[in-house]
Amino acid sequence: MKKEMQLIEQLKHFGLNSSEWTLERIHSLGYVIRNKMDQSFSFYGKLEFKNKRPVWKSLELVSI
């Protein structure tokens, strides 16, 4: 859970308000990031590890 909270906080680096999004893990390095108010608005996020910590490598728009 701690890792996911850190990842949500990192969304600000992509211009997203962390309080407006949820994470759904789909595999070890991939997450679906969904808007809380509009579940159809989502991104696919890829992770990488830097200094043994997960960070977002990229976010791709899935649906608006």
TIKOLVO-178534 format. One line per field, with one value per residue (C-alpha): residue in one letter; chain; x, y, z. Coordinates in steps of 0.5 Angstrom, whole numbers, padded with zeros to 4 digits. Last residue first. Layout:
BEGIN
code <- a / ...
unit <- A / ...
X <- X / ...
Y <- Y / ...
Z <- Z / ...
//
This chain:
BEGIN
code <- i / s / v / l / e / l / s / k / w / v / p / r / k / n / k / f / e / l / k / g / y / f / s / f / s / q / d / m / k / n / r / i / v / y / g / l / s / h / i / r / e / l / t / w / e / s / s / n / l / g / f / h / k / l / q / e / i / l / q / m / e / k / k / m
unit <- A / A / A / A / A / A / A / A / A / A / A / A / A / A / A / A / A / A / A / A / A / A / A / A / A / A / A / A / A / A / A / A / A / A / A / A / A / A / A / A / A / A / A / A / A / A / A / A / A / A / A / A / A / A / A / A / A / A / A / A / A / A / A / A
X <- -0023 / -0019 / -0012 / -0008 / -0001 / 0004 / 0011 / 0017 / 0013 / 0018 / 0019 / 0024 / 0030 / 0035 / 0031 / 0026 / 0021 / 0014 / 0009 / 0003 / -0004 / -0008 / -0016 / -0022 / -0028 / -0028 / -0030 / -0030 / -0025 / -0020 / -0017 / -0010 / -0009 / -0002 / 0004 / 0011 / 0009 / 0002 / -0005 / -0005 / -0011 / -0009 / -0014 / -0014 / -0017 / -0013 / -0006 / -0008 / -0005 / 0001 / 0005 / 0010 / 0004 / 0003 / 0008 / 0004 / 0000 / 0006 / 0008 / 0001 / 0002 / 0009 / 0006 / 0000
Y <- 0020 / 0013 / 0010 / 0016 / 0013 / 0015 / 0013 / 0011 / 0013 / 0011 / 0005 / 0005 / 0001 / 0007 / 0008 / 0002 / 0003 / 0003 / 0004 / 0007 / 0006 / 0012 / 0013 / 0017 / 0012 / 0012 / 0019 / 0022 / 0018 / 0019 / 0012 / 0010 / 0003 / 0000 / -0003 / -0006 / -0012 / -0013 / -0010 / -0006 / -0001 / 0006 / 0011 / 0019 / 0025 / 0026 / 0026 / 0032 / 0031 / 0035 / 0029 / 0031 / 0031 / 0024 / 0022 / 0023 / 0017 / 0013 / 0014 / 0012 / 0006 / 0004 / 0005 / 0000
Z <- -0044 / -0045 / -0045 / -0045 / -0044 / -0038 / -0037 / -0033 / -0027 / -0021 / -0016 / -0011 / -0011 / -0013 / -0019 / -0021 / -0027 / -0028 / -0033 / -0033 / -0037 / -0037 / -0035 / -0036 / -0037 / -0029 / -0029 / -0022 / -0019 / -0025 / -0027 / -0027 / -0030 / -0027 / -0030 / -0027 / -0024 / -0027 / -0027 / -0021 / -0021 / -0018 / -0016 / -0018 / -0016 / -0010 / -0014 / -0018 / -0025 / -0028 / -0030 / -0024 / -0020 / -0021 / -0016 / -0010 / -0013 / -0014 / -0007 / -0004 / -0009 / -0005 / 0002 / 0000
//
